[in-house]
Amino acid sequence: MIDIRQGYENHLPRRVITGRGTSDRLAEICRERGWKRAFLVSDRGVESAGLLAQVAAPLSDAGILAGQFVDVSPEPPLADVALLSERIRAAAVDVVIGLGGGSVMDATKVAALVALRGGGPADYVGIGKAGGRGIPTILVPTTAGTGSEATFVAILTDTAAGTKVGVVDPSLLADIAIVDPALTDGLPPAVTAAAGMDALVHAIEAFIARVATPIARGLALEAARQIGPALERVCRDPGDKEARDRMAIGSHLAGMAFANASCCAVHALALPLGGRFHIPHGVITGCFAGALMRHNAPACAADFAALGRALEWGALEPLAFADRLDATARDIGLRAALEQVVVPTADIAPMASAAANNRRLIDPNPVAVTAADAERIYAEVLNVAG
C-alpha cells in the first residue's frame, strides 16, 4: 500500500444511483440535469434480451431520445469507437447513455470524449491524454463484473496490432452511474460466471496493489464481502435475486477500488491473450487468478488472510487462498471454457513479452513479473499445443 504521508488522490463517479428499478428513472434524471437530447449506446445482446427497449421507451416518450447505436462489438475495435463518436457528434446531443457490459460502457466513455474533443480514439490511448471531459455520460451496467461505470479506464482493441489498448484518464469518469441489479436478472450462466469472477479479481488486485490508497483498500474489502457469499450462489441459481443484488454492488465497489489502486499482473497477462484469441475477459482473469496469486504469495500473506475472511472463506494461508481461486474458477465453469481454446506454443513468448512490458499493470503487482515468469504461467494455465 502507498505511504499515506506522501499523499494520494481518489477519483470516483460524480453521482451513483443504486437499487432495483433505478434505471426506470433515466428520463427524470435527464430532465433534472437539463439534458434534452440523449444518445443511447448498447449492443445486440442487450437488445435481444429486451433491455434496450425497456430503457429506450421512456426516453422516447419523454422526447429525449435523439439517437441510438446498438452495434458495439465485444472488445470494441478502435475503428468501431471512431464510427460511434461520429454518430454521436452528428446527433448533436448533450448526454450519452451507455447501457450494457464493459465493452458498451468503455466504448461510450471514449466515443463521448472523442465526439466533443475531436481526433480519433487512438489519439487518447495511454494515460492522461484526454485534455478535459467529453459529452456528459450516464453509464448503466447490465452485467455484474467489469465495474466500468465506476472507472476512468476504457479497454479497446487495436485490430492492426492484435492487442488490447487502454484509455486511462479521470475525465472518462461517468457523470452518473446507475447500478440497477434487475438488469442482470436474465444474464446467461456463462456470462454471470465470467463477469462475477472478473469482479472478484478486481477486488483482490485492488487490495494488494502496491499503489492502493486506503479508500481503495476499504472499497475492495467491502466488494469482497458482497461477492464472496454470492458468486457461486448466483451461478448455481440464476434466479437468486439477493445474490444478484450482492454481485451488482460488489462489482461496482470493486470497480471503484481498482480505479483508485490498480489492476495487476492478472490483467497484464489477460490483455495480450484476449487480444489474440478473443476469449471472454472474465474467463481469462478467473483462470489466471490462482496462478498469479501463488506467484504473489510471498508478499501477500496478511492481505490474503484479510481477503479470505471478507469472502467468508476463512483466514487462508497464501497457497490455500490461491487454490481456492482455482477451485472457484473450475466450479463455475470457467476452467472448462478456457480449455476449449488451443494456444500455439509460438504465441506464448510474444504474449509474455507484451504482458511483462505493460508497466501500468506490472509495476503495481506485489511481486515482480518477468517475461520468463509470464511464459511459465501461460504454459501452466493454458491448453498449449504445437
N, C-alpha and C positions, 0 to 999 in steps of 0.2 A: 504494500500500500504506500501511496505517496507520503512524504513528510509534510504534515499539515502546516508546519511552521513556514514552509515555502509558499503557502497559498495555493489556491486552486479555483477553478471555475466550474459551474454546472450549467447545463443547457437543457431546458425542458419545454414541451409544447406550451403555447401561450394559454390554452384552456383545454381541459379534459372533461368530457361528459361520459359517465358510465351508467350502465343499468339496462335491463331488458326493455326494449321498446323505444330507447332513446333515439334511434335512427329515424323514427317517425317525426321527429321534431326538426328535421333539416330545413323545411320551408320557413318555419317560425324563426329558427336561428339566423337564416339569411336575412329575413326582414329586420330582426333585431340589429344586425350589423350594417344595415343599409345596402346589402348586396342585392342587386336587381336582376343580374344576368349570371347564371351559373352554367358551367360546363361540367358534364358528368363523364368520368373515365371509369371503365370497367373491362371485363373480358367475357368471352363466350361462355365459360363455365358458370360465372355468376349469373349471366343472362339465362342460361338453360335451367338453373336452379330456381328461377322466379324472383330472385332478389333484386335484380336490376329494375324490373317493372314495379316492384313494391316500393322502391326508393324514388324512382323517376316520376311516378304518377302524381304524388302530392306536389312535387316541384313544378310539374307541368300544369297542374290545376291552378297553382298559385301564380302562373305566368312568369316563373323564374327560370325555367329550364331553357337555355338558349342554344344548346348543342350537346352532343354526346359522341363518345368514341368507345367502341366495345371490342376492339381488335388488339388489345395488349397481349403480347405473347409471353409465355413463361421465360424467365431470364431475359428481359426485353433487350433486343439489339439497339445499338446507338441510332441506327437509321430509323427504326420504328418510333423512337422517342422524338427524333427530329420531325417526323411526319406529324406526330401528335402535337408538338409545340406549334406547328404551322396551323393546324386546325383550331387550336385554342386562340391563337393570335387573330385569325380570320373571324372568329365568332365575337370578338370584342367584348369579352366577359370580365366581370370583376371578382369572381371566385371560381376556383376549380375544385371539384369534389372527386376524390379517389375512392372508389368502392370495390374492394377486392382483397386479395392476399398481398404478399410482399412485392410481387412484380408490378401489380397495378399501382400500389402506393409509391414505389420507387420511381416508376415512370411518371406518375403525376407530379411528384416533387420536382423532378428535373425539368419536365416539359413546362410547368408553370414558371419556373425560373427562366428558361430559355425564351419563352413566349414574351416575357417582359424585357429581358436584358439583352436579347439578341445573340447572334452567333449560333453555334450548334452544341449538342450535348458533349462532344469530345473536347470542346474548349474548357469545360468545367471539371474534367476528370482530374482527380488529385485532391489535395487538401487545401481548403481556404481560398478557392478561386471564384466564388460566386460574385463577389463585389457588391453584395446587397441582396435584399429579398426580391422574390418574384411576385407573380399574382398570388393573392391570398389563397390558402388551401384549407380544405376540410378533408381529413383522412378518416375513412370508416372501414376497419378491417372486417373481412368475412371469414378469416381463419384465426386460429389462436396459436401463433408461432413466431412470426417474424418480428413483431413489435415495431414495424416500420413507421406506424403512426406516431411513435414516440421518439424517433431518432432523427438525426441530421445526416444520415448516411443513405445513399442510394447505390445499389449494385446493378450494373448493366452489363451487357455482353458486347465485346469488341469482336465481331464475327471474323474480321480480317485476320486478327491476331490469334483467334481461337481461345480467348481467355475472358475472364470477367474483370471489370474495372469498377472503381468506386468514385463517386462524387461525394465529398465529405466537407460540409460547411454548415455552421449553425443557422445560416439563412434558409436552409431547407426545412427547418422545424415547422410543423403544422401550426396554422393559426388556431385551429380547433381539431381535436381528436375525439371521435365518438366511438366508444367501446360498447357495443350492443351484443351481448352474448347470444341473443336469439338468432342473430345472423349466422352463427356457427352450428346451429342445431342439426342442419341437414348435411353436414360435411361427411363425405365418404370415410370409412375407417382408415384407409391408407393415407389420406390427406391429414386426418386427425392425428395419426401416429407420427408422421414425419414432421408436421408443424409443431406438435406438442413437444417432441424430443428436441427440436431446434430451440424452442423457448427455454427448455431446461439447460441446454448447453450455454445459451446466452447468460443465464443467471450464474452458472458456475464460472464461466470465463470472466464475467464482470467482477465477481467476488475475488478471484485470485489474481487478476491483472495487476502488474506492478504499478500501474498508473491509476488504480481505482481510488476515487475520493470516498470520504466517509459516507456521503449521501448515496453514492453508487453501491457501496457495500451493503448499506441498510436496505436499499431497494432490492438488491439481489437476494438477500436472505428472505425478505418477505415474498418475493417471487417464488423462491423455493418452497416456502411454507404453503403457498397456494397450489403449486404444481405437484408437489410430492404426493399428496393423498388423492389427486385427481387424474393423473396421466393414464395410469394403467386401468383405472376405473372406467374412464370415458372410452378407452379403446375396447374394453370388454362390452360396455353397454353404451352405445352412442346416444341413447335417449335419456341418459342421466343428466338432467339439467343443472343440478348443483355442481357436478363435475365440469360441465361446460362453462358455468359461470366462473369457477375457480381458474380454469385454463385461460379464459379470456383476460381476466385481471392479472393473472400470473404472467402471461405473455407480455401484456402492456408494461408491467413493472420491470420485467427483465429487459425490455427494450429501453426503458428509461435508464436502467442500470448500466447496460453496456455502452449507451450513448455518452455516459459520463465516466466511463472507465475505458474499456476497450474489449473487443473480442481478441482471442489469442491464437495459438498455433492450430487449434482445431479448424478454425475458419481459414487460416493461411493455407492449409492443405486442401481444404474443401474447394477453394476458388478455382485453381487450375484443373482439378478433376471435374468439377461441374461444368467448366467452360468447354472442356474437350468432349465429355461424354454425356452431357445433358441429363445427369442423374438428379432427381429431386434433392434440393439442397439439404432438407432435414434428414433424408436418408443418409447422406454423407456425414453430416455433423454428428448424427446419432451413433453411427457405426464407428466413427473415429474417436469419439469422446473417451472411451475406455483406454485405448492405446496411448493417447496423449496424456491422460491423467496418470497412467503408470510412469510415463516419462517425467511428469511434473512431481511425482510423489515425494522425492527427497526434499522439496522445498515447501510442501503443502500439507503437512500432517495436521496442523491445527485448523487450517481452513477447511480441509475435507471433513474433519470431525464436526465442525460447526455446520457445514452444509448437510452432512448426513443427519444431524439432529433436526435441522429445519425441514428436510424432506421426509421425516419420520422413518428413516432407515436406521437410525441409531448412530452413535458416535463411532463410525467405522475407521479402522486403520486404513492408511492410504491405498494399499493394494486391494483391500477388500472393497473400498469405495469404487475404484476403477472396475473391479469385477462386477459390481452391482450395475454400473452403467452398461457394461457389455450384456449383462443378463436382461436388462430392460429393453435394450435395442433388439435383442433376439425375441423376447416375449411379445413385443408389439408388432413384430413382422418386418422390421427394418433390415435386419441381417439377411433374411431371405431375399428381399428386394435387391440389395446390393450384390449379392452373389450371382444374380442373373446377368450382371454386366461383366464381360471378359475384357480385361485391360491388357493390351500388348506390353510385353516387357520393355520394348523400345520407348514407350511413353513414360516410363517411371522416372528416369533421370531428368528429362526436361521439366516434368511437373515438380519434382523435388527441388530443382534449382529455382523455379518460379516461386514456390512456396517459401523457401529459405530467404529469398531476396525481397519478400513482402515485409519490409521493415515496419510498416504500420501495424501489422498483426503479430509479427515475430518478436519485436523488441519488448512489448508488454508481457510476453509469456514468462512465467516464473523461472523457467529453466531454458537455457539457450537451445535452439533447434537449428542444427546444421543441415546442409543438403544431404549429407550421409544419413543423418537421423531421419529426415523426411523419406528418403529412399527405403530405409528399413521399415518404417511404419507403413508406407504404402504397400510394401511387399507382404507385411504381416496381415493387413486388413483386407486387401483386395483379392479378387479372383484373377490372378495374373497368368498369362499364357504366352508362349512364343519366345 
